[in-house]
Amino acid sequence: MSNISTVINIKELTKAYKKEQVLNNLNWQVNQGDIVGLLGKNGSGKSTLIKSLLNISDIDSGSITIFDEEHQQLSAQTKGRIGYVPQENDEILWLSVSDLIKFRKQFYYQWSDEKVSELINRWDIDTKKTLAELSPGQVQRVLIILALAPLPELILFDEPAAALDPFARREFLKEIVTLAATENITIVFSTHIVSDLERVASKVAILEQGKICYFDDLDITKENVVQLVIRHDDEVDIDVPNLLRCKKNSQGKNCVVSKVDENWLEIMQKQGFEITVNPMGLEDIFLELTV
């Protein structure tokens, strides 16, 4: 019997801005210890989904629970178990880094001064400077420090590496790998940079048309998701098992499947259908599922 517990549970989540549907009856479950890369095009609703989880953005309908508590009524202790790095800085620009850290520390029941000092030294941050005096990349590093200082059990990153230079991105991703090795840490980070996800994630989720259209282990995804090029008469209707996405062309269909059904493939080929199996990289999978 599995002892894995559910950290995030979303059911039928719907959210619209004005009349534009952003999240549409979205269902998703993230378990303890998952390191999830949330992939989606810019504007697909990744930030809206994360802000909905944190009750920063109101939802229209559906339910969200985090650590078995309703997301709009999280206890102070549960809030302290959650770290968040927004895509854009929302901290007070005229505060010095040291004053900001002292201010934020007051709101948590646990706080690691050791973790703060370690990251400040590693990333060479001048704590006497105000946020307004720092570069965008340095500000992003400060936000990451604030999120990690309470030693959270769930961390939500919204495009965390967007403002970082290549060296800082590598350092940040290395930090995620370190966190992933820590017991009971669950991480969800949204990104549109596939290479970042491949370096650290254990699972990949793809957000498209307001729903999680794909969610599985990264290794399983890279091993099993393939493209089937099927050449056949357009009048013939073919039922493709494990279908994720299919497009018609003049010669037949190009289909993306979560796994090849070998028995089905053998039967179809014996019936004279010409089917080519093409392996796919993660970036190709992402592009195919978000067209």
C-alpha positions as CSV (number, residue, x, y, z in Angstrom):
1,M,0.0,0.0,0.0
2,S,1.4,3.4,-1.0
3,N,2.2,6.1,1.6
4,I,2.3,8.9,-1.0
5,S,0.0,11.7,0.0
6,T,-1.6,14.3,-2.3
7,V,-0.3,17.8,-1.8
8,I,-2.4,19.6,-4.5
9,N,-5.8,18.4,-5.6
10,I,-7.7,20.4,-8.2
11,K,-11.2,19.5,-9.4
12,E,-13.2,21.2,-12.3
13,L,-11.3,24.5,-11.9
14,T,-12.7,27.3,-14.1
15,K,-11.4,30.8,-14.5
16,A,-12.2,33.5,-17.1
17,Y,-11.0,37.1,-17.5
18,K,-13.8,39.2,-18.8
19,K,-15.2,36.7,-21.4
20,E,-11.9,34.9,-22.2
21,Q,-11.8,31.4,-20.8
22,V,-8.3,30.8,-19.3
23,L,-8.8,27.7,-17.2
24,N,-11.6,25.3,-18.3
25,N,-12.8,22.5,-16.0
26,L,-9.1,21.7,-15.1
27,N,-8.4,18.6,-13.0
28,W,-4.9,17.9,-11.6
29,Q,-3.3,16.2,-8.7
30,V,0.3,16.7,-7.5
31,N,1.7,14.2,-5.0
32,Q,4.3,14.6,-2.3
33,G,7.8,14.6,-3.6
34,D,6.8,15.4,-7.2
35,I,9.1,17.8,-9.0
36,V,6.7,19.0,-11.7
37,G,7.6,21.2,-14.7
38,L,4.5,23.0,-15.9
39,L,4.9,23.6,-19.6
40,G,2.7,26.0,-21.6
41,K,3.0,28.7,-24.2
42,N,3.1,32.3,-23.0
43,G,-0.5,33.3,-22.3
44,S,-1.6,29.7,-21.8
45,G,-2.7,30.3,-18.2
46,K,0.3,29.0,-16.2
47,S,0.5,32.1,-14.0
48,T,-3.3,32.1,-13.5
49,L,-3.2,28.5,-12.4
50,I,-0.4,29.2,-9.8
51,K,-2.1,32.3,-8.6
52,S,-5.4,30.4,-8.3
53,L,-3.6,27.8,-6.1
54,L,-2.4,30.5,-3.8
55,N,-5.8,32.4,-3.7
56,I,-4.1,35.4,-5.2
57,S,-6.5,35.2,-8.1
58,D,-10.2,34.3,-7.5
59,I,-11.6,31.3,-9.3
60,D,-15.0,31.1,-10.9
61,S,-15.8,27.5,-10.0
62,G,-14.2,24.3,-8.9
63,S,-12.2,23.3,-5.9
64,I,-8.6,23.4,-4.8
65,T,-7.1,21.7,-1.7
66,I,-3.5,22.1,-0.6
67,F,-2.3,19.7,2.2
68,D,-5.9,18.7,2.5
69,E,-7.1,22.2,3.3
70,E,-9.4,24.3,1.1
71,H,-7.2,26.9,-0.7
72,Q,-9.3,29.9,0.4
73,Q,-9.1,28.9,4.1
74,L,-5.5,27.8,4.6
75,S,-4.3,27.9,8.2
76,A,-1.3,30.0,9.1
77,Q,0.8,26.9,9.7
78,T,-0.1,25.5,6.2
79,K,0.7,28.8,4.6
80,G,4.1,28.6,6.2
81,R,4.6,25.3,4.4
82,I,4.3,27.0,1.0
83,G,7.0,29.0,-0.8
84,Y,6.2,31.1,-3.9
85,V,8.4,32.9,-6.4
86,P,6.3,35.2,-8.7
87,Q,7.2,36.0,-12.3
88,E,7.4,39.7,-11.5
89,N,8.6,41.4,-8.3
90,D,5.8,42.5,-6.0
91,E,8.0,43.5,-3.1
92,I,8.6,47.1,-1.8
93,L,11.3,48.6,-4.1
94,W,12.6,51.1,-1.6
95,L,13.3,48.5,1.1
96,S,16.9,47.3,1.5
97,V,17.4,43.5,1.0
98,S,18.3,43.1,4.7
99,D,15.2,45.0,5.9
100,L,13.0,43.1,3.5
101,I,14.3,39.8,4.8
102,K,13.7,40.9,8.4
103,F,10.2,42.1,7.5
104,R,9.3,38.8,5.8
105,K,10.8,36.7,8.6
106,Q,8.1,38.0,11.0
107,F,5.3,36.2,9.2
108,Y,6.8,32.6,9.5
109,Y,6.9,30.2,12.4
110,Q,10.1,28.8,11.0
111,W,12.9,30.5,9.1
112,S,16.4,29.4,8.3
113,D,18.9,32.2,8.7
114,E,21.6,29.7,7.6
115,K,19.9,29.1,4.3
116,V,19.5,32.9,3.7
117,S,23.2,33.6,4.5
118,E,24.3,30.7,2.3
119,L,22.4,31.9,-0.8
120,I,23.3,35.6,-0.2
121,N,27.0,34.7,-0.1
122,R,26.7,32.2,-3.1
123,W,24.9,34.7,-5.3
124,D,26.9,37.7,-4.1
125,I,24.0,39.9,-3.1
126,D,24.6,43.3,-1.5
127,T,22.0,43.3,1.3
128,K,22.5,47.0,1.9
129,K,21.1,47.9,-1.5
130,T,17.4,48.5,-2.1
131,L,15.5,46.3,-4.6
132,A,15.3,49.3,-6.9
133,E,19.1,49.4,-7.0
134,L,19.4,45.7,-8.0
135,S,19.4,44.2,-11.5
136,P,16.3,42.2,-12.5
137,G,18.3,39.0,-12.1
138,Q,19.5,40.0,-8.6
139,V,15.9,40.8,-7.6
140,Q,14.8,37.4,-8.8
141,R,17.5,35.8,-6.7
142,V,16.2,37.7,-3.6
143,L,12.7,36.5,-4.3
144,I,14.0,32.9,-4.5
145,I,15.8,33.4,-1.2
146,L,12.6,34.6,0.5
147,A,10.7,31.6,-0.8
148,L,13.3,29.1,0.4
149,A,14.1,30.7,3.8
150,P,11.0,29.2,5.6
151,L,12.1,25.7,4.5
152,P,8.8,25.1,2.8
153,E,7.4,21.6,1.9
154,L,5.7,22.9,-1.3
155,I,7.4,25.5,-3.6
156,L,5.7,27.2,-6.5
157,F,7.9,28.9,-9.1
158,D,6.3,31.0,-11.8
159,E,8.8,31.3,-14.7
160,P,11.6,31.5,-12.1
161,A,14.5,31.7,-14.5
162,A,13.1,34.3,-16.9
163,A,15.2,37.2,-15.6
164,L,18.3,35.2,-14.8
165,D,21.5,35.1,-16.9
166,P,22.7,31.7,-18.0
167,F,25.1,31.3,-15.0
168,A,22.4,32.3,-12.5
169,R,19.9,29.9,-14.2
170,R,22.3,27.0,-13.8
171,E,22.8,27.9,-10.1
172,F,19.1,28.2,-9.6
173,L,18.4,24.8,-11.3
174,K,21.1,23.3,-9.2
175,E,19.3,24.6,-6.1
176,I,16.1,22.9,-7.3
177,V,17.9,19.6,-7.7
178,T,19.3,20.0,-4.1
179,L,15.8,20.7,-2.9
180,A,14.4,17.7,-4.7
181,A,16.8,15.5,-2.8
182,T,15.4,16.8,0.5
183,E,12.7,14.6,2.0
184,N,9.0,15.6,1.4
185,I,9.8,18.6,-0.8
186,T,7.2,19.1,-3.6
187,I,8.0,21.6,-6.4
188,V,5.9,23.0,-9.2
189,F,7.6,25.4,-11.6
190,S,6.1,26.9,-14.7
191,T,8.3,27.5,-17.7
192,H,8.3,27.6,-21.5
193,I,12.0,26.6,-21.5
194,V,12.0,22.9,-22.2
195,S,15.7,22.4,-21.4
196,D,15.2,23.8,-17.9
197,L,12.5,21.3,-17.2
198,E,14.6,18.4,-18.6
199,R,17.4,19.2,-16.1
200,V,15.4,19.0,-12.9
201,A,11.8,17.7,-13.3
202,S,10.6,14.2,-12.4
203,K,7.2,14.9,-14.0
204,V,6.0,17.1,-16.9
205,A,2.6,18.7,-17.2
206,I,1.4,20.5,-20.3
207,L,-1.2,23.2,-20.1
208,E,-3.2,23.8,-23.3
209,Q,-6.7,25.3,-23.9
210,G,-7.3,25.7,-20.2
211,K,-6.6,22.1,-19.2
212,I,-3.7,19.9,-18.3
213,C,-3.7,18.0,-21.6
214,Y,-0.8,15.8,-20.5
215,F,0.8,14.8,-17.2
216,D,3.3,11.9,-16.6
217,D,6.8,11.0,-15.4
218,L,9.4,12.8,-17.5
219,D,11.3,9.5,-18.2
220,I,8.1,7.7,-19.3
221,T,7.2,10.7,-21.5
222,K,10.6,10.7,-23.3
223,E,10.5,6.9,-23.7
224,N,6.9,6.3,-24.7
225,V,5.5,9.4,-26.5
226,V,6.0,9.0,-30.2
227,Q,4.6,10.2,-33.5
228,L,2.8,7.8,-35.8
229,V,2.8,8.7,-39.5
230,I,-0.1,6.7,-40.9
231,R,-0.6,6.6,-44.7
232,H,-4.1,5.6,-45.7
233,D,-7.2,6.5,-47.7
234,D,-9.0,9.5,-46.0
235,E,-12.3,7.7,-46.2
236,V,-11.0,4.9,-43.9
237,D,-11.7,5.6,-40.2
238,I,-8.8,4.4,-37.9
239,D,-9.2,4.3,-34.1
240,V,-5.7,5.0,-32.8
241,P,-5.1,3.7,-29.2
242,N,-3.5,6.1,-26.6
243,L,-4.1,9.1,-28.8
244,L,-3.0,12.5,-27.6
245,R,-3.2,14.6,-30.8
246,C,-3.9,13.8,-34.5
247,K,-3.7,15.9,-37.6
248,K,-4.9,15.0,-41.1
249,N,-2.8,15.5,-44.2
250,S,-3.1,14.7,-47.8
251,Q,-1.7,11.2,-47.4
252,G,-3.3,10.2,-44.1
253,K,-2.6,11.3,-40.5
254,N,0.2,12.3,-38.2
255,C,-0.7,11.2,-34.7
256,V,1.0,11.6,-31.3
257,V,0.4,8.8,-28.8
258,S,1.3,8.3,-25.2
259,K,2.5,4.8,-25.9
260,V,2.5,2.5,-29.0
261,D,0.1,-0.4,-28.7
262,E,2.3,-3.1,-30.3
263,N,-0.6,-5.5,-30.9
264,W,-2.6,-2.8,-32.6
265,L,0.4,-1.8,-34.7
266,E,1.0,-5.4,-35.8
267,I,-2.6,-5.9,-36.8
268,M,-2.8,-2.6,-38.8
269,Q,0.5,-3.4,-40.6
270,K,-0.9,-6.9,-41.5
271,Q,-3.9,-5.2,-42.9
272,G,-1.7,-3.3,-45.3
273,F,-1.5,0.1,-43.5
274,E,1.8,1.9,-43.8
275,I,2.7,3.2,-40.3
276,T,6.0,4.8,-39.4
277,V,7.0,5.2,-35.7
278,N,9.1,8.4,-35.1
279,P,10.7,9.0,-31.7
280,M,10.2,12.6,-30.3
281,G,12.2,14.9,-28.1
282,L,10.5,16.7,-25.3
283,E,10.5,20.0,-27.2
284,D,8.8,18.3,-30.2
285,I,6.2,16.8,-27.8
286,F,5.5,20.2,-26.3
287,L,5.1,21.8,-29.7
288,E,2.9,19.0,-31.0
289,L,0.5,19.1,-28.0
290,T,0.2,22.9,-27.9
291,V,-0.4,23.8,-31.5
